[in-house]
């Protein structure tokens, strides 16, 4: 796991190489194994493979989801806030599980934050995606992740570059 974390980087430019059914099936299993508070599982997952729909998802907000245009697969994480009061955390955990599984499978990814972001002056980014994908209005779409094979393979952050000053022992500032 530590080696996967050492090499993982967000990628925003993907090749047109298709992702195999076996790889997508492995991602299905990975997200369904994501831990949730009290095993409430407030999430559902839409894996989008249709290029036209992925391009529409890239328009979810004015800035920050354009990377989806070159993605071969998009994962839309859908939440039911009525199921759990910690749905944001549970969806975030599922998102990182998906990204780490993708990394192990040879894919790269990028996370698009939709929660509390506008699509335009009248519609939230989450609302736009709900309408686009026929998701019930009572649901939320906090996150979209794009997956694919990278145009360029970025190098992981060096150990010396990590923000070691963010670590504390026993008490803040110690």
N, C-alpha and C positions, 0 to 999 in steps of 0.2 A: 504494500500500500504506500509506503513512504517513497518508493521509487516512482510510482505513478504521480504522486504529489510533486515530486521534484521535476518531472517533465511536463506537467500540465500547464498550459497557457491558453488563454482565450484566443480563438482564431475567428476572423471576420471575413475571410476570403477563401472559398472552397473550390475544389475542382468539380468537374461534372461526372466524376466516377460514381456510379451507382453504389448504394449500400445494399449488401446482400440480405435476403430474407432471414438467414440464420443470425446475422448481426442484429437486425431489428428485433427478432424474437428474443435474443439475449437482453436487449434493452427493455423489452416488455417485462421480462422476469425481474430484472434489476429494480425497476421502479415499484413493482408490486411487493418487493421485499424491503422497501424503505420503512424504517421505524416511524411510528406515530405515537403521540401521546395517548395513553390508555387504549391503544390499538383502535382508535376511532376511525381512522382512514378517511379523513374528510376530503380527500382528493380523488379525482378521476383524470385520465390521461387520454389525450387525442394525439395520435401519431399521424402527421400529415405528410404524405408522399407526393401528392399531386402538385406539380410545379406551379400551376396557376394559383392554387390556394396558398402555397408558400409565398409567392410574390405578393398576394393580397395581405398576408400576415406581415410582410415587411413594411407595410404602410400603417401598422398599428399605431404608431406615434411618429411625430415629425422628426425625431432624432433618437437614434439608439436601437432601431430594429432593421435598418437597411441591410445588415449583414445576412439576413435571411434570404435575400435575393439569390445568393449563390449556394445556399444550403441545399443538400439533397434530401434532408429530413428535418421536420420541425416537430418538436414536442410541446404541445399546449397543455399546461397544467391547470386543471379546473378545480375549484374548491367550493365546497358547500359550507358557508360560515355557520349554518345552523347545527352542523354535526359536531363541531368542536370549537372552543374559544381560542385554541392555538392553531388554527388552520394555516395561518401565515408561516409559522415555524414548521409545521408538518410538510407544507408544500415546498418550503426551502430545503428541507432535508431530502425530500424526493428529488428535487432538482440537482442537488450536488451528487446524490447517489447516481443519477443518470449520467452526469458529466464524468464522474470517475469511472463508471462502467464503460462509457464510450471510449475513454482514454485507454483503458485496458484492451479494448477491442480494436484499437488502431485508428479510431476516429478522433477528430478535434471538435470543439463545440464553443458556443458563446451563449450567454444568458442574456435575455432581454427582459428587463423589469417593466411590468405593466401596471402593477398595483399603484394606485394614487397618481397615475400619469395620464395626461390628456391625449386623446386622438386628435381632437380639434376643439373649437370653442363650445360645442354643444355635447360632445360625446367623450366619455372616458376611453382609454385604450382598451380596458377590459370589456366595456360595453360594445366597442367596435368588433372585437373578436367574438363575443357572445353572439352578436347578430350575424356575423360572417359564417360561423360554424353551427348555428342553430342551438346554441347552449341556452338553457333556461335563464331568464333574467334574474332569478334569485341566486344564481351562481356567480362566482368571481373567477377571473383569470389573472392571477398574480404574475405569472412567469411564462415566457416562451423561450425555448432553447433551440438553436439551430445546430445541426450536425453535418459533418461531411469530412472529406479528406482534404487536407490543407494545400493551398497553392504553394505556400512556403512553410517550412517547419520551424517555428520559433524555438529557440533554446530556452530551457527552463531557467528560472532565476538562480543565480549562484548563492550558495549558503552565506557567503560574506555580505550579500546584498539584502538579506532579510532584515526586517526592522526589529532587531534584538531589543531595542529600547522599549518595546511594547510589552516585554515580559517582566513580571514582578514575582517575588517570592514571599509568600506568607502575607504580605501587606502591600498595598499600592505604594509605589515609589521605592520599594526595597529590592 
